[in-house]
Amino acid sequence: MNGRSQHIPGTGALSLPVLSEDWRESAMDRMEDAAEAGNGYAFLSAYKGIEDEELPPADYIRIIQLALKAGAHLAAREISAQANRRHPSDSEVQKYARLLAPPKLVRRSPQTHPYIEANHNWMKQHGRDYRGQWVAILNGQLLGASASFDDLIGQLNNLQINDTKDVLLTIAC
Amino acid sequence: MLLALSNGESFATGANLYSFDPVPGEDVSARIILQVLVEGQLTSAVLDTGAPYLICSPSLSRHIGFDGEFALSQHEILIRGYRVKGSLYRINLELIATEGEGLTLEVVAFVPDPDEAFNFPTFLGFLGCLEWTRFAVDPSSNTFYFGPHP
């Protein structure tokens, strides 16, 4: 056992194990080192030592941040869900759990997009001429190109195009 | 024609064209590149099942106006061995259909900080983005098939 059991006063009964401060700090140090080294396996190994323990919300938040830094993205999600089960009223924990939760289907869209094929054909024919530049294409027509995204948006504004939703904005490949 | 399983259940409910080209930069490997809607904005995105999340350039995300209410800022994350600073968001991604139905998903997006010099198209990672989507490619017609996870 990583921690120590405590007597519940007046009952003689033992409570759940309480993680010793030293052990927790040691595990946190190892997770910090693993994250710094970008070593996801070492992070998971360090976390395994404390995963069944009751941790305060701040520790969970720190561990999730370290998981992301270590590249242990699935673990970051699982830890945030576990933290949310244990601390459901903590707003910061809720935020992480909501943000890192699995993707959700929002809706199906019955209509197809009208410009895709024309844009695809433009990219096929001309994309390499603009490789690495931001381009704006509307239904297969080039509206502007620039190395700077902000400059490209300026070009569109000069063309009185302020709503760009239907304009393909991308870096040409 | 969309794809179906042997029991008749649809595997794919939508399909889109993709291009197969290298992304600007040092890596010259050809990638599957699709047109998608990110929060309703048409853009193109590189399929990268080895990376997590949807990764969006800071300038494009600023133009779209990602909702910062639930964002987690100033995070350092490791993607494909590169350490990048940025913010995590929850956003809508639509896989556009040229045949069948489009699919809108709420996914995790990562936006590198402006000083990270990220000048790439959007990337569609697996974890947090496409992981609950069925997909397949037909290289003979450059078609990307997709459907919702049952």
Chai-1 contact restraints between the chains, C-beta under 6 A:
chainA,res_idxA,chainB,res_idxB,connection_type,confidence,min_distance_angstrom,max_distance_angstrom,comment,restraint_id
A,G38,B,L78,contact,1.0,0.0,6.0,A-B,restraint_1
A,L68,B,H75,contact,1.0,0.0,6.0,A-B,restraint_2
A,L68,B,I77,contact,1.0,0.0,6.0,A-B,restraint_3
A,K69,B,E76,contact,1.0,0.0,6.0,A-B,restraint_4
A,G71,B,L78,contact,1.0,0.0,6.0,A-B,restraint_5
A,H73,B,P52,contact,1.0,0.0,6.0,A-B,restraint_6
A,H73,B,L127,contact,1.0,0.0,6.0,A-B,restraint_7
A,L74,B,L127,contact,1.0,0.0,6.0,A-B,restraint_8
A,L99,B,F70,contact,1.0,0.0,6.0,A-B,restraint_9
A,L99,B,L72,contact,1.0,0.0,6.0,A-B,restraint_10
A,L99,B,L88,contact,1.0,0.0,6.0,A-B,restraint_11
A,L99,B,R90,contact,1.0,0.0,6.0,A-B,restraint_12
A,P103,B,L105,contact,1.0,0.0,6.0,A-B,restraint_13
A,P103,B,V107,contact,1.0,0.0,6.0,A-B,restraint_14
A,P103,B,W132,contact,1.0,0.0,6.0,A-B,restraint_15
A,K104,B,E106,contact,1.0,0.0,6.0,A-B,restraint_16
A,L105,B,P148,contact,1.0,0.0,6.0,A-B,restraint_17
A,V106,B,N92,contact,1.0,0.0,6.0,A-B,restraint_18
A,V106,B,T104,contact,1.0,0.0,6.0,A-B,restraint_19
A,V106,B,E106,contact,1.0,0.0,6.0,A-B,restraint_20
A,R107,B,T104,contact,1.0,0.0,6.0,A-B,restraint_21
A,R108,B,E101,contact,1.0,0.0,6.0,A-B,restraint_22
A,S109,B,G102,contact,1.0,0.0,6.0,A-B,restraint_23
A,P110,B,E101,contact,1.0,0.0,6.0,A-B,restraint_24
A,T112,B,A97,contact,1.0,0.0,6.0,A-B,restraint_25
A,T112,B,T98,contact,1.0,0.0,6.0,A-B,restraint_26
A,H113,B,I96,contact,1.0,0.0,6.0,A-B,restraint_27
A,I116,B,Q35,contact,1.0,0.0,6.0,A-B,restraint_28
A,I116,B,T98,contact,1.0,0.0,6.0,A-B,restraint_29
A,H120,B,L17,contact,1.0,0.0,6.0,A-B,restraint_30
A,M123,B,S19,contact,1.0,0.0,6.0,A-B,restraint_31
A,R131,B,P24,contact,1.0,0.0,6.0,A-B,restraint_32
A,G132,B,P24,contact,1.0,0.0,6.0,A-B,restraint_33
A,F149,B,S59,contact,1.0,0.0,6.0,A-B,restraint_34
A,K165,B,G40,contact,1.0,0.0,6.0,A-B,restraint_35
A,K165,B,Q41,contact,1.0,0.0,6.0,A-B,restraint_36
A,L168,B,L42,contact,1.0,0.0,6.0,A-B,restraint_37
A,L169,B,T43,contact,1.0,0.0,6.0,A-B,restraint_38
A,T170,B,T43,contact,1.0,0.0,6.0,A-B,restraint_39
A,T170,B,S44,contact,1.0,0.0,6.0,A-B,restraint_40
A,T170,B,P121,contact,1.0,0.0,6.0,A-B,restraint_41
A,I171,B,P121,contact,1.0,0.0,6.0,A-B,restraint_42
A,C173,B,D21,contact,1.0,0.0,6.0,A-B,restraint_43
A,C173,B,V23,contact,1.0,0.0,6.0,A-B,restraint_44
A,C173,B,I33,contact,1.0,0.0,6.0,A-B,restraint_45
